[in-house]
Amino acid sequence: MHVSQNLLVLVLCAQLNVLCVMGGLDLQCGVIEPVPSAVELHTEFTATCVLFESCIRQHVANADDMYWKFQQHKVPKEQYTKINDTAIRITVNITDELNSPLTCNVMLHGQVEHNIYGIFLNKGFPPEKPQNLTCIVHQAGKGLSDTMLCTWNPGRESHLDTRYTLKAQTITNTYENISRIDEGELKMTTMPVFVNMMIWVEAENQLGKSTSKQSYLDPVDVVKPSPPEIEKISSEKEFPNSLVVSWNLILNPLLFKLKYNIRYRSASSSDWTEVPLSETGSSIKSFRLQDLKPYTEYRVSVRCIKEDGFGYWSDWSKEMSATTPEAKPSGKPDLWRVIGPSDSDKNRLVTLMWKEPDPSVANGKILGYEVEIEAGRYPAVKRFTVNGTSADYMLTEGRTYRITVAAFNSKGQSPRASLVIPADSQKGDIKPLKRYKILVFPVYSGTPGACRSVEEYLKQGCPTIGPTVRTRKKERNGALLEWNLIPFMSRNGFIRNYTIFYQAEGGVEESITVDYANRQYTLTSLSTNTMYAVHVSANTDAGSKNGSEFTFTTLKFAPGEIEAIVVPVCLGFLFTAVVTLLLCFNKRDLIKKHIWPQVPDPGNSRIANWSPDSPVRHNFSPKEQVCPEGIITDFSVINIENDNIDDYNKASDSLKKGKYTSEEHSSGIGGSSCMSSPRQSVSDSDEADSAQTTSSTVQYSSVVATSYRGQLPSAPVFTRSESTQPLLDCEERPEDQHLYGNLNGFNREGQLQNSEQGVRHPSRLYFKRPRMINEDADPSCDSLGFCPADEVTLQDSAATGTSQPDRERQTVPRNGINASLERNETKSYVPQQNGYRAQ
């Protein structure tokens, strides 16, 4: 009943609020459209206010009388848009400064303000995509809980009521939970294990909806175990520096195994020390703590996690404390004495006082102190035990005593503290140049306090030896010097500072003083690649002592300077080489043309199929037949008579001057009669063709007209060359023939060069290119195509270099056989006996 009444009151209050916003009970005056549930911040919002006809008739108002307000702030009319006489529109940028409600108003006659309609604007942002979705499953008993707790980062504040739906899905089931905050729980009948679960979050408010990235997880990989329970901490008397910690297994080992982390601290300290995980990274039930202090109380705590490291560490377990066993004291007591005056028997009362050892060195409960008194050089020793921290003893005057005190507990005795009581006539044997340690003990009501000490010399002197200096690091303009510490017994005083003396070769000595606490110093502003001599002196209040001299040479280059030069140079060279190789690769055809010109394969040359024994070869295939029918494939040979040798030599001399380049004069045995440009012949040797035994060798032929200049040539003899030199490229490219000159066995003067005997022959015989037989042939030619020789004067051919008398002008036939040669018994053409061998 009370609940219903409360709801009714709330509804009435809400209605009254709306009426107040609307400006009274006149609900039919106008309306604002649209009425959004929420608007997004920093965006534009457009609203339209429409007057009803009833309001226009009642108040005699129109759109010109309407205006907008945000709470009490009136919106400037520049932002209005008049649609018609009954409606106006406004567009505003939603910011935090705009306060709701947004109202539409009309100004009546008499400046009476009347509210037409109003709306509340819920300002905010659409939900961002949730990030960093993480889930956790807690342990319950020895198993897992049936609830998975997940949290996420919702992103920026939306300022609106946002609903989050946490969803999870397995192969067989789907789970979800609705939350208003950034965490949620998924309740399951039984927590699925060893399966992949897909999980995500959906966020939704009045402005939009977003979904997080879907994650896949196995619930056993997000488990947070319960903290372990320490069962006991035990100690062993034989091991005063260790404790054994044992705990219970808290999870079913069939589910998964755990590894543990152990921490400990002394009861008097708040700083924890953790055992390295490498020592406890396995499924164990106990562990021995080591390197502990004896007779000290320690507090221990343990936590655990899944053995493979997935999931979460458990909380630390409850602390449990234990004390390590005792050990014999490790520190000696502080000892002092008070010597009284001598009595009538010349005895002195000495009061011995000591301080109980600190617990950190006592290592147990101190049971008492053992005192020993030794009188001078006498071997007898007085020994007694004292339970307190002081003792009185009568000493005889005139004798020196040595007294020692040691504390002991149940495990043993501490190191002994000692002091010497001199004889009455002695005030001590204090010597100069020796350092003494003076200790002062305060005494409070018979109890000694902590001592204070100071070191002092009776008299100081110069050190016995000086520091030995050396260089630890050398640079281009500096050096790091280091020197040794002078032994204690050789100082003879307090070392106040050091002075470094250094001098360049041929320079002035310089010095620098450094503090006594430093034994290193870096010299700077040194010259490059220069030898320096350096020594260090140690200074006391009484004087100084120089150490031995040491020499060093500064570097010529700073560390890394050579690399800074060499590396760029090498890189530049490498870059240049790479660019050169690339250019050579791109221009390989041009380079090959100038350096390695294209030379045809002699095995594929037409001359390989030519033989003087057979003027016409008919064994060409249809594709290889390059000589059409009717072309003469033989050559005529001109032999010069003995009486014309001088004229011939003169003509040859004129040819040697490099002016003879006629195409007709460059024909030779080495060229085919079918060629458009005849080829020069090559002669490498005069050996018989029977000596040629290699089938892959291309045989060349030439005609030797004479052996020596000025001698009557014998009958022309064909010589066969064993050269494997490929034929020139001009067989395929006649237009380039002139580039190769007389390479095939001729020198630049046109002489035939014998490579074996070094014999230079006169210019080779001339051959005329055979003419093709056709219908227009000269009827004076015989059936073999031989025609009367055309005469060319040698003087014409050598006109550029040598002048000859008209009477010496001779004619040389271009083709055919000279008549004088026909009358001669020696023939100018001797056929080869064996011909050319097949290649």
C-alpha positions in Angstrom: 0.0 0.0 0.0 2.8 2.4 0.9 4.6 1.5 -2.3 1.6 2.4 -4.5 1.1 5.8 -2.8 4.8 6.7 -3.3 4.5 5.8 -7.0 1.4 8.0 -7.3 3.1 10.9 -5.7 6.1 10.6 -8.0 3.8 10.6 -11.1 2.0 13.7 -10.0 5.2 15.5 -9.3 6.5 14.6 -12.8 3.4 15.9 -14.4 3.6 19.2 -12.5 7.2 19.6 -13.6 6.2 19.2 -17.2 3.4 21.7 -16.8 5.9 24.2 -15.3 8.2 23.7 -18.2 5.4 24.1 -20.7 4.4 27.4 -19.3 1.2 26.6 -17.6 -1.9 24.5 -18.4 -2.2 25.7 -22.0 -0.8 22.5 -23.6 -2.3 23.3 -27.1 -0.4 26.5 -27.8 2.5 24.9 -29.7 5.0 22.1 -29.9 8.8 21.6 -30.5 9.9 18.9 -32.9 11.8 16.7 -32.6 12.0 15.7 -29.0 15.2 13.6 -28.8 16.0 11.3 -26.0 19.6 12.6 -26.0 21.9 14.7 -28.1 25.6 14.3 -28.8 28.0 16.8 -27.5 29.9 19.0 -30.0 27.4 18.3 -32.7 24.7 20.5 -34.3 21.1 20.1 -33.2 18.1 21.5 -35.2 14.7 22.0 -33.6 11.4 23.5 -35.0 8.8 25.3 -32.9 5.2 25.3 -34.4 2.4 27.5 -33.2 -1.1 26.0 -33.1 -4.0 27.8 -34.7 -5.7 28.0 -31.3 -2.7 29.9 -29.9 -2.6 32.3 -32.8 -6.3 33.2 -32.4 -6.0 33.4 -28.6 -2.9 35.5 -28.3 -2.9 37.2 -31.7 0.7 36.1 -32.2 2.8 34.7 -35.1 6.3 33.6 -35.9 7.7 37.1 -35.6 6.8 37.1 -31.9 8.5 33.8 -31.2 12.0 33.3 -29.7 14.1 30.6 -28.1 15.8 30.3 -24.7 18.2 27.9 -23.0 17.0 28.1 -19.4 17.3 31.9 -18.9 19.6 32.6 -21.8 17.9 34.0 -24.9 19.2 32.8 -28.2 20.1 35.6 -30.7 17.6 35.9 -33.5 20.5 35.6 -36.0 20.4 31.8 -35.4 16.6 31.6 -36.2 15.2 30.5 -39.5 11.6 31.5 -40.2 9.7 28.8 -42.0 6.3 30.4 -42.2 4.1 32.6 -40.0 3.5 29.8 -37.6 7.0 28.0 -37.4 10.6 29.0 -36.7 13.7 26.8 -36.7 16.9 26.9 -34.7 20.3 25.2 -35.2 22.7 25.2 -32.3 26.1 23.5 -31.5 25.6 21.4 -28.4 28.2 22.3 -25.7 28.5 21.8 -22.0 27.6 25.5 -21.4 24.1 25.1 -22.8 21.7 24.4 -19.9 18.4 22.7 -20.3 15.6 23.1 -20.8 15.3 24.5 -24.4 12.1 26.5 -24.6 10.1 28.1 -27.3 8.4 31.4 -26.2 6.2 34.1 -27.6 6.0 37.8 -26.6 2.4 38.9 -26.3 1.1 42.4 -26.3 2.2 44.4 -23.3 5.6 42.6 -23.2 4.1 39.6 -21.6 6.3 36.5 -22.0 4.4 33.3 -22.7 6.1 29.8 -22.8 4.9 27.7 -25.7 6.9 24.5 -25.2 10.1 23.2 -23.7 12.3 20.1 -23.9 15.2 18.7 -21.8 18.3 17.8 -23.7 20.3 14.9 -22.4 23.8 15.7 -23.6 26.5 13.1 -24.0 28.5 10.8 -26.3 27.7 7.4 -27.9 29.6 4.6 -26.2 33.1 3.9 -27.3 34.4 0.4 -28.1 35.3 -1.3 -24.8 38.9 -2.2 -24.5 41.2 -4.5 -22.5 38.6 -7.1 -21.6 40.0 -9.3 -18.9 38.4 -12.1 -17.0 39.3 -14.0 -13.8 38.1 -17.3 -12.2 38.6 -17.7 -8.5 39.3 -21.0 -6.8 36.6 -22.6 -4.7 37.7 -25.4 -2.4 40.0 -27.6 -4.4 38.2 -26.8 -7.7 37.1 -23.7 -9.6 34.2 -21.3 -9.0 31.2 -21.4 -11.3 31.4 -17.6 -11.8 33.7 -15.7 -14.1 34.3 -12.0 -13.3 35.3 -9.8 -16.2 36.3 -6.1 -16.3 37.0 -3.8 -19.2 37.9 -0.2 -20.1 34.7 1.6 -21.2 36.6 4.5 -22.8 35.6 8.2 -22.3 32.7 9.2 -20.1 29.5 9.2 -22.1 27.5 11.3 -19.6 24.5 9.1 -20.4 23.1 6.0 -18.9 25.0 3.2 -20.7 24.2 -0.5 -20.5 26.9 -3.1 -20.9 26.1 -6.6 -21.9 28.8 -9.2 -21.1 28.5 -12.2 -23.4 30.4 -15.5 -23.5 29.8 -18.5 -25.9 31.1 -22.0 -26.0 30.3 -24.7 -28.5 27.2 -25.7 -26.5 26.2 -22.8 -24.4 25.8 -19.0 -24.4 26.0 -16.8 -21.3 25.4 -13.1 -20.8 25.1 -10.5 -18.1 23.9 -7.0 -18.1 25.7 -4.3 -16.1 25.7 -0.6 -15.6 29.4 -0.4 -14.7 32.6 -1.6 -16.2 32.6 -5.1 -14.8 30.2 -8.0 -14.9 29.9 -11.7 -13.8 29.0 -14.7 -15.9 27.2 -17.3 -13.9 27.6 -20.9 -15.1 26.3 -24.2 -13.9 29.8 -25.7 -14.1 32.9 -23.8 -15.1 34.0 -25.2 -18.5 37.7 -26.1 -18.6 40.1 -27.0 -21.4 37.8 -25.4 -23.9 38.0 -22.2 -25.9 35.4 -19.7 -24.8 34.6 -16.6 -27.0 33.8 -13.5 -24.9 33.0 -9.9 -25.7 31.1 -6.8 -24.4 28.4 -4.7 -26.0 27.9 -1.1 -24.9 24.7 0.8 -25.7 23.1 4.1 -24.7 20.6 6.5 -26.3 23.1 7.7 -28.9 24.5 4.4 -30.2 25.9 1.0 -29.7 29.5 -0.5 -29.9 31.0 -3.9 -29.5 34.4 -4.9 -28.1 36.9 -7.2 -29.9 36.0 -10.8 -29.4 38.5 -12.7 -27.2 39.2 -16.4 -26.9 40.3 -17.9 -23.6 40.4 -21.1 -21.7 39.0 -20.6 -18.2 41.9 -22.5 -16.6 44.2 -19.9 -18.0 42.6 -17.1 -16.0 42.4 -18.8 -12.6 43.4 -17.0 -9.5 44.2 -19.7 -6.9 43.5 -19.3 -3.2 46.6 -18.4 -1.1 48.6 -21.4 0.2 48.4 -22.4 3.9 51.8 -22.6 5.6 51.8 -25.8 7.6 55.0 -25.2 9.6 58.4 -23.5 9.7 61.1 -25.7 11.3 64.7 -25.1 12.2 67.7 -27.5 12.7 70.4 -26.9 15.3 73.1 -28.0 12.9 72.0 -25.2 10.4 71.8 -21.9 12.3 71.5 -20.0 9.0 68.4 -21.7 7.5 64.7 -22.5 8.0 62.5 -25.1 6.3 59.1 -23.8 5.2 56.3 -26.4 4.4 52.8 -25.7 3.1 49.7 -27.6 1.9 48.6 -28.3 -1.6 45.3 -26.3 -2.0 44.2 -27.4 -5.5 43.3 -30.6 -7.2 46.6 -31.6 -9.0 44.5 -33.2 -11.8 43.2 -29.8 -12.7 46.6 -28.2 -13.1 49.9 -27.8 -11.2 51.1 -24.7 -9.3 54.4 -23.0 -8.8 55.2 -20.9 -5.7 56.8 -17.6 -4.7 58.3 -17.2 -1.1 59.2 -14.0 0.7 60.7 -13.5 4.1 61.9 -10.7 6.5 63.3 -10.3 9.9 60.9 -9.3 12.7 62.7 -6.0 13.2 62.6 -5.0 9.5 59.7 -4.1 7.1 61.6 -5.0 3.9 60.7 -8.3 2.3 63.2 -10.5 0.4 61.8 -12.8 -2.3 63.3 -16.1 -3.3 64.0 -16.1 -7.1 61.3 -17.9 -9.1 64.0 -20.0 -10.7 64.4 -21.7 -7.3 60.7 -22.3 -6.7 59.3 -22.7 -10.2 58.0 -26.2 -9.8 55.3 -28.0 -8.0 56.8 -28.4 -4.5 55.5 -28.6 -1.0 58.5 -27.2 1.0 61.6 -25.1 0.7 64.7 -24.3 2.7 65.5 -20.6 3.3 69.3 -20.0 3.5 71.8 -17.3 4.3 69.8 -16.2 7.3 71.2 -14.7 10.5 71.5 -17.0 13.5 69.2 -16.5 16.5 66.9 -14.1 14.5 63.1 -14.2 14.2 61.9 -14.3 10.6 58.4 -13.9 9.1 57.5 -16.0 6.0 54.7 -15.8 3.4 53.9 -17.8 0.3 51.8 -17.3 -2.9 51.2 -19.4 -6.0 50.2 -19.4 -9.7 49.6 -21.8 -12.5 52.8 -23.6 -13.3 53.0 -22.4 -16.9 52.6 -18.8 -15.7 49.1 -18.2 -17.1 46.4 -16.7 -14.9 46.9 -14.7 -11.7 49.1 -14.9 -8.6 47.2 -15.7 -5.5 47.2 -13.4 -2.5 50.0 -13.8 -0.1 49.4 -16.4 2.6 49.1 -15.5 6.3 52.5 -14.8 7.8 54.2 -17.3 10.0 57.2 -16.7 12.1 60.2 -18.8 13.4 63.6 -18.2 14.9 66.9 -19.6 13.6 69.1 -21.6 15.9 72.0 -20.1 17.9 75.6 -19.8 16.7 78.7 -18.7 18.5 79.2 -14.9 18.7 80.8 -13.4 15.6 81.8 -10.0 17.1 84.0 -9.2 20.1 82.9 -6.9 23.0 84.1 -3.3 23.3 86.6 -3.3 26.2 88.0 -0.4 28.4 89.7 0.0 31.7 90.1 2.4 34.6 93.4 2.4 36.4 93.4 3.6 40.0 96.4 5.0 42.0 99.0 2.7 43.6 98.5 1.8 47.3 101.2 1.4 50.0 102.1 -2.0 48.6 102.6 -0.5 45.1 99.5 -2.3 43.8 97.1 -0.7 41.4 93.3 -1.4 41.2 92.2 -1.8 37.6 88.5 -1.8 36.7 87.7 -3.6 33.5 84.5 -2.6 31.6 83.0 -3.9 28.4 79.8 -3.6 26.4 77.5 -6.5 25.6 77.8 -7.5 21.9 75.1 -6.3 19.6 72.4 -9.0 18.9 73.5 -9.0 15.2 76.8 -10.4 16.3 75.9 -12.1 19.5 74.1 -14.9 17.5 72.4 -16.2 20.7 71.9 -15.5 24.4 75.2 -14.4 26.0 75.8 -16.6 29.1 78.9 -14.8 30.4 82.4 -13.4 29.7 85.8 -15.0 30.0 88.6 -12.7 31.2 92.3 -13.5 30.8 95.2 -11.6 32.4 98.8 -12.2 31.2 101.6 -10.5 33.1 104.3 -9.2 30.8 106.8 -11.8 29.7 105.6 -14.4 32.2 103.7 -17.3 30.7 101.4 -17.6 33.7 97.8 -16.6 32.8 95.0 -15.7 35.2 91.6 -16.8 33.8 88.2 -16.3 35.3 84.5 -15.9 34.2 82.3 -12.9 34.8 78.5 -12.8 34.4 78.3 -9.0 34.3 80.0 -6.4 32.1 82.7 -5.3 34.5 85.4 -6.7 36.8 88.1 -5.3 39.3 91.6 -6.7 39.5 94.7 -5.7 41.5 97.8 -5.3 39.4 101.4 -5.1 40.6 103.2 -1.9 39.8 106.2 -2.1 37.6 104.8 -4.8 35.3 103.0 -4.7 32.0 99.8 -6.6 31.7 97.8 -7.8 28.7 94.1 -8.3 29.3 91.5 -10.0 27.0 87.8 -10.5 27.2 85.5 -12.8 25.2 81.7 -13.4 25.3 80.2 -16.9 25.0 76.9 -18.5 24.5 75.6 -22.1 24.2 77.4 -22.5 20.8 80.8 -21.1 21.6 83.0 -18.1 22.3 83.4 -14.8 20.5 86.7 -13.4 19.3 88.7 -11.8 22.1 89.0 -8.0 22.8 92.3 -7.0 24.3 94.1 -4.1 25.8 97.6 -3.5 27.4 98.1 -1.9 30.8 101.7 -0.5 30.9 104.0 -0.5 34.0 103.7 2.5 36.3 107.0 4.0 35.0 105.9 3.7 31.3 103.7 6.3 29.4 103.8 4.1 26.2 106.4 3.6 23.3 105.0 6.1 20.8 107.3 6.6 17.8 107.3 9.2 15.1 106.3 8.5 11.4 103.9 5.8 12.7 100.1 6.1 12.7 98.3 5.4 15.9 94.6 4.8 16.5 93.2 6.5 19.6 89.9 5.3 21.1 87.8 7.1 23.6 85.1 5.3 25.6 82.5 7.3 27.5 81.4 5.9 30.9 77.8 6.4 32.1 77.3 5.5 35.8 79.9 2.8 35.5 78.6 1.5 32.2 80.8 2.2 29.1 79.2 3.7 26.0 80.1 3.5 22.4 83.7 4.4 21.6 84.9 7.0 19.3 88.3 6.7 17.6 90.7 8.9 15.7 94.0 8.3 13.9 97.1 10.4 14.4 100.9 10.7 14.0 103.3 11.8 16.6 105.3 13.3 13.8 104.8 13.2 10.0 107.4 12.9 7.3 107.7 12.5 3.5 106.5 9.2 2.0 109.2 6.6 1.5 108.1 5.8 -2.0 106.1 7.7 -4.6 103.1 6.6 -6.7 103.6 4.5 -9.8 101.7 6.1 -12.7 100.4 4.5 -15.9 98.0 5.3 -18.7 94.6 3.6 -18.6 93.3 5.2 -21.8 95.0 7.3 -24.5 93.2 9.6 -26.9 94.2 12.0 -29.7 94.4 15.1 -27.4 94.3 13.5 -23.9 95.1 10.6 -21.7 93.6 9.0 -18.6 96.3 8.5 -15.9 96.0 6.1 -13.0 98.4 5.6 -10.1 98.6 3.1 -7.3 97.9 3.7 -3.6 101.1 4.0 -1.4 101.3 1.2 1.2 100.3 2.2 4.6 103.7 1.7 6.3 105.4 3.8 3.6 103.3 7.0 3.9 104.9 8.4 7.0 102.0 10.8 7.3 98.6 11.7 5.9 98.5 12.0 2.1 96.8 15.4 1.5 97.0 15.5 -2.3 98.8 14.4 -5.5 100.7 16.5 -8.0 100.9 15.4 -11.6 103.9 16.6 -13.6 103.9 16.1 -17.4 106.1 17.4 -20.2 105.9 17.1 -24.0 109.1 16.1 -25.8 111.1 19.3 -26.1 108.4 21.3 -24.2 107.9 22.9 -20.8 106.9 20.9 -17.8 103.4 21.5 -16.5 101.7 20.4 -13.3 98.2 19.7 -11.9 97.2 19.1 -8.2 94.4 16.7 -7.4 92.6 15.7 -4.2 94.0 12.8 -2.1 90.8 10.8 -2.7 91.4 10.6 -6.4 93.8 8.2 -8.0 92.8 8.9 -11.6 93.0 12.0 -13.7 92.4 12.9 -17.4 95.0 15.2 -19.0 93.4 17.3 -21.7 94.6 19.7 -24.4 97.6 17.6 -25.3 99.2 17.6 -28.7 98.5 14.9 -31.2 100.9 12.1 -31.8 103.4 13.5 -29.2 105.5 11.7 -26.6 104.9 12.9 -23.0 106.9 12.2 -19.8 104.8 12.1 -16.7 105.3 11.4 -12.9 103.1 11.8 -9.8 104.2 13.0 -6.4 102.4 12.2 -3.1 102.3 15.2 -0.7 102.0 15.0 3.1 102.1 17.8 5.7 105.9 17.3 5.9 106.8 17.1 2.2 106.4 15.1 -1.0 107.9 12.2 -2.8 108.0 11.7 -6.6 107.1 8.5 -8.2 108.9 6.9 -11.2 108.7 8.6 -14.6 106.4 7.1 -17.3 106.3 8.0 -21.0 103.4 7.7 -23.4 102.5 8.9 -26.9 99.1 10.4 -27.7 97.2 8.9 -30.6 97.5 10.1 -34.2 93.9 9.5 -34.8 91.0 9.6 -32.4 89.1 6.4 -31.7 86.8 5.8 -34.6 88.4 8.5 -36.8 90.1 6.0 -39.1 86.8 4.1 -39.4 85.0 7.4 -40.2 87.4 7.9 -43.1 87.9 4.4 -44.3 84.3 3.3 -44.2 83.0 6.2 -46.4 85.9 5.7 -48.8 85.2 2.0 -49.1 81.5 2.6 -49.5 82.2 5.2 -52.2 84.6 2.8 -54.0 82.0 0.0 -53.7 79.3 2.3 -55.0 81.5 3.4 -57.9 82.3 -0.2 -58.7 78.7 -1.2 -58.6 77.7 1.7 -60.8 80.5 0.9 -63.2 79.5 -2.7 -63.4 75.9 -1.7 -64.1 77.0 0.7 -66.8 79.2 -2.0 -68.3 76.3 -4.4 -68.2 74.0 -2.0 -69.9 76.6 -1.0 -72.5 77.9 -4.5 -73.0 77.2 -4.6 -76.7 79.1 -1.4 -77.3 82.0 -2.5 -75.2 82.1 -5.9 -76.9 82.2 -4.2 -80.3 85.3 -2.1 -79.4 87.2 -4.6 -77.3 86.0 -8.0 -78.4 84.8 -7.5 -82.0 82.5 -10.1 -83.4 84.6 -12.8 -85.1 82.8 -15.5 -87.1 83.4 -19.2 -86.4 85.9 -20.6 -89.0 84.1 -23.9 -88.8 81.0 -22.2 -90.2 82.9 -20.1 -92.8 82.4 -20.6 -96.6 86.1 -21.0 -97.0 86.0 -24.2 -95.1 84.2 -25.7 -98.1 86.5 -24.3 -100.8 89.4 -26.3 -102.4 91.5 -25.4 -105.3 91.4 -29.0 -106.5 87.7 -28.6 -107.0 86.8 -25.2 -108.4 83.1 -25.7 -108.0 81.7 -27.4 -104.9 78.2 -28.9 -105.3 77.8 -30.4 -101.9 76.0 -27.3 -100.4 72.5 -27.7 -99.1 69.9 -25.5 -100.7 70.1 -23.1 -97.8 73.9 -23.0 -97.8 74.4 -22.5 -101.5 75.5 -19.0 -101.7 77.1 -19.0 -105.2 74.5 -18.9 -107.9 75.0 -20.8 -111.0 77.4 -19.4 -113.5 79.8 -17.8 -111.0 83.5 -18.6 -111.3 84.9 -19.9 -107.9 88.5 -20.0 -108.9 91.1 -17.2 -109.0 93.9 -16.3 -111.4 97.4 -15.9 -110.1 99.8 -13.3 -111.5 103.5 -14.1 -111.4 106.0 -11.3 -111.9 108.9 -11.9 -114.2 112.5 -11.5 -113.1 113.2 -8.5 -115.2 110.2 -6.6 -113.7 111.2 -7.2 -110.1 112.7 -3.8 -109.6 109.7 -2.1 -111.0 107.5 -4.3 -108.9 109.4 -3.5 -105.7 109.2 0.2 -106.4 105.5 -0.1 -106.8 105.4 -2.1 -103.6 107.4 0.6 -101.8 104.8 3.1 -102.8 102.1 0.8 -101.5 103.8 0.6 -98.1 103.1 4.3 -97.4 99.5 3.5 -96.7 97.7 4.9 -99.7 96.7 1.7 -101.4 93.2 0.9 -100.2 91.4 -0.1 -103.4 88.8 -2.8 -102.9 90.0 -4.7 -106.0 93.5 -4.8 -104.5 92.4 -6.4 -101.3 91.1 -9.6 -102.7 92.9 -12.8 -101.8 92.8 -16.5 -101.3 91.2 -16.1 -98.0 88.0 -14.7 -99.5 85.2 -16.4 -101.4 84.6 -15.5 -105.0 80.9 -15.2 -104.1 81.5 -12.5 -101.6 80.5 -8.9 -102.2 83.8 -7.8 -100.9 86.8 -10.2 -101.2 88.8 -11.1 -98.1 92.5 -11.1 -97.4 94.3 -14.4 -97.0 96.3 -15.5 -94.0 99.6 -17.4 -94.2 101.0 -18.7 -90.9 103.4 -21.3 -92.1 104.8 -23.1 -95.1 104.4 -26.6 -93.8 102.8 -29.3 -95.9 99.1 -30.0 -95.5 100.0 -33.5 -94.4 101.1 -32.0 -91.0 97.6 -30.9 -90.3 96.1 -33.6 -88.1 93.4 -31.8 -86.0 90.0 -32.0 -87.6 88.8 -28.9 -85.8 91.5 -26.7 -87.3 90.4 -24.5 -90.2 93.0 -24.6 -93.0 93.8 -21.4 -94.8 95.7 -21.0 -98.1 97.7 -18.3 -99.6 100.0 -17.9 -102.5 103.7 -17.1 -101.9 104.8 -15.1 -104.8 108.5 -14.7 -103.8 110.6 -15.4 -100.9 112.7 -12.3 -100.7 112.4 -8.9 -102.3 114.4 -8.6 -105.5 114.8 -12.3 -106.1 113.2 -14.2 -109.0 110.2 -16.0 -107.6 110.0 -19.7 -108.2 106.8 -21.3 -109.1 104.0 -20.1 -106.8 103.4 -22.6 -104.0 100.2 -23.0 -102.0 100.9 -23.0 -98.2 98.5 -24.4 -95.7 98.2 -22.7 -92.3 97.5 -24.5 -89.0 96.0 -21.3 -87.5 92.8 -21.6 -85.6 92.2 -17.8 -85.8 88.5 -17.2 -86.7 87.7 -15.4 -89.9 86.9 -11.7 -89.7 83.4 -10.4 -89.3 83.5 -8.7 -92.7 82.4 -11.9 -94.4 79.0 -11.3 -93.0 79.4 -7.5 -92.8 81.4 -6.4 -95.9 80.8 -2.7 -95.1 83.1 -3.1 -92.0 85.9 -4.8 -93.9 88.0 -1.7 -94.1 88.1 -1.6 -90.2 90.3 -4.7 -90.0 93.1 -3.7 -92.4 95.6 -6.4 -93.3 95.1 -8.5 -90.1 95.1 -11.8 -91.9 98.8 -12.3 -92.4 99.7 -8.9 -93.8 101.4 -5.9 -92.2 100.4 -2.3 -92.7 102.6 -1.9 -95.7 100.8 -4.6 -97.5 103.5 -7.2 -97.1 102.8 -10.8 -96.3 104.2 -11.7 -92.8 105.6 -15.2 -92.2 105.0 -15.8 -88.5 107.5 -18.7 -88.2 110.6 -17.5 -90.1 110.2 -13.7 -89.7 110.5 -13.3 -93.5 108.8 -10.3 -95.0 107.5 -10.8 -98.5 106.5 -8.2 -101.0 103.0 -7.2 -101.5 100.7 -10.0 -102.2 99.5 -10.8 -105.7 96.4 -9.1 -106.9 93.2 -10.9 -107.9 90.3 -9.7 -109.8 86.8 -10.4 -108.5 85.2 -13.0 -110.9 82.4 -11.8 -113.0 79.0 -13.4 -113.2 78.1 -15.2 -116.4 75.0 -13.7 -117.9 73.6 -13.0 -121.3 75.3 -9.6 -121.6 78.8 -11.1 -121.1 81.6 -10.0 -123.2 81.9 -12.4 -126.2 85.7 -12.2 -126.0 85.6 -14.1 -122.7 86.2 -17.8 -122.8 83.9 -20.5 -121.5 85.4 -20.4 -118.0 84.8 -16.6 -117.6 88.4 -15.5 -118.1 88.5 -12.1 -119.9 91.4 -9.9 -121.2 93.1 -8.3 -118.2 92.4 -4.7 -117.4 95.5 -2.7 -117.0 96.2 -0.6 -114.1 99.5 1.2 -113.8 101.4 0.7 -110.6 102.3 4.4 -110.8 98.6 5.3 -110.5 98.3 3.1 -107.4 101.3 4.6 -105.8 100.8 8.2 -107.0 100.5 9.6 -103.6 103.9 8.4 -102.3 106.5 7.7 -105.0 107.3 9.3 -108.4 108.6 7.0 -111.2 109.9 7.7 -114.7 107.5 7.2 -117.5 109.8 4.5 -119.0 109.3 2.4 -115.8 105.6 2.4 -116.0 104.4 -1.2 -116.0 101.0 -2.7 -116.5 99.6 -5.4 -114.3 96.6 -7.4 -115.4 93.7 -7.4 -113.0 92.6 -10.8 -114.0 93.7 -13.5 -116.3 97.1 -14.9 -117.0 99.9 -12.7 -118.4 101.1 -13.7 -121.8 104.7 -13.8 -120.7 103.8 -16.1 -118.0 102.1 -18.4 -120.5 105.4 -18.8 -122.4 107.3 -19.5 -119.1 107.8 -23.2 -118.3 107.0 -22.6 -114.6 103.3 -22.4 -114.0 101.9 -19.8 -111.7 99.3 -22.0 -110.2 100.2 -25.3 -108.6 97.1 -27.3 -107.4 97.3 -28.8 -104.0 97.8 -32.5 -103.9 95.5 -33.3 -101.0 93.0 -30.4 -101.0 91.2 -29.4 -97.9 90.1 -31.8 -95.3 86.5 -31.9 -94.1 86.0 -29.9 -91.0 
